Amino acid sequence: MIYRPLILTMILLTSGQVLSQPSPTPVFVAEVKRVEWVEPIEALGTLQANENVLITSTVTEKVTRINFEDGDRVTTGDLLLEMDASEEQALLSEERSRLSEAELQIRRLNPLIAKGSASESALDEQLLKKQTAQARMEAIQAQIRQRRILAPFDGIIGQRNISVGALVQPGTVVTTIDDDLTMKLDFSVPARFLSLLTPHSEVTGTTAAWPNEVFRGSLSSVNSRIDPVTRSISVRAILPNPDHKLRPGQLMRVRLLPPPRSALVIPEEALMSRGRQEFVRRITTKDKRTVATQVAVTIGTRRQGGVEILAGLAEGDQVVTHGNIRLRPGVAVEVKAVQTDDNQLVDLLAQPHSGELAP
């Protein structure tokens, strides 16, 4: 039997063709920059007045006069309410009479003692009566003051809860008063931000009642304890409220801006992920060829399209922002444009020859 060998022929090139190196892959790149980086902290907070109290009675007495209406603005010392003090006024008049009598007797005794016609003990007795009357007058005047409720500070009055003729008792809430010229904003943040909570850091807040307005203030205090359950810490900010737009109890979205720090930053589109690993493609020169090398990086926080780089890159390195999909290991690249903060993808695509680039 005759065996004929099977000849396999592979035609790689047609006549006149020559193998050539693949053309470089076009890419857009951006430089790793060191910038002033601010890591904003966002939370929900509740407003309360700078000063706020419940106006209550300290005695049991009948109301005889009310000098305020709901929502009135008052100043420190304004008379808000009076209660019946007729009995105390009568007792005060009685003690004034005793005081006057004691002073009259003292004036009479002084010259008689000088002549030896009166004893020192008689004068001492009248002096004692005078001191007793003065002490009783002070006590009665204090009782009268308790029947007059004054504004403890400048602020706005809430709704009144009593009427003239009502019998109030100790603890009866007459109304409320809030100093709303300055507002306290209390909120909680995770304890990991503790190192960023420095006094006088800028704080901004927004509320649904005024959706187009941003209220600005500053951090005033940080609680001395961390909540062991939530692992958060209570923070207080002070917001000026000259127009009285903000009200106690209002919910606000808070944005805290700590002092800026220096950080390495790249555009967010340069970052790629595989599982839990983050990496970028860095532009390097190898054997006189420009190539993109894959580099693992450690990232920090993200903000406004930028990513903080903690490790893996150095200032001035160039990383690929667009064109990563077409890149293969060891393939040469051609840098078509360098992306900056001022130009976006549409601007880069409009540049000459940028139409060759795949996103």
Salt bridges, closest charged atoms under 4 A:
GLU39 OE1 - ARG261 NH2 3.33
GLU42 OE2 - ARG255 NH1 2.55
GLU61 OE1 - ARG147 NE 3.41
GLU82 OE1 - ARG65 NH1 3.41
GLU82 OE2 - ARG148 NH1 2.92
GLU88 OE2 - ARG147 NH2 3.31
GLU94 OE2 - ARG98 NH2 2.75
GLU95 OE2 - ARG98 NH1 2.99
GLU95 OE2 - ARG136 NH1 3.77
GLU125 OE2 - LYS129 NZ 3.93
ASP180 OD2 - ARG73 NH2 2.88
ASP180 OD1 - HIS244 ND1 3.27
ASP186 OD1 - ARG236 NE 2.69
GLU202 OE2 - ARG216 NH1 2.90
GLU213 OE1 - LYS245 NZ 2.85
GLU268 OE2 - ARG302 NH1 2.90
GLU308 OE2 - ARG261 NH1 2.56
GLU315 OE1 - ARG34 NE 3.58
ASP317 OD2 - ARG282 NH1 3.68
GLU334 OE2 - LYS336 NZ 3.47
GLU356 OE1 - LYS336 NZ 3.93
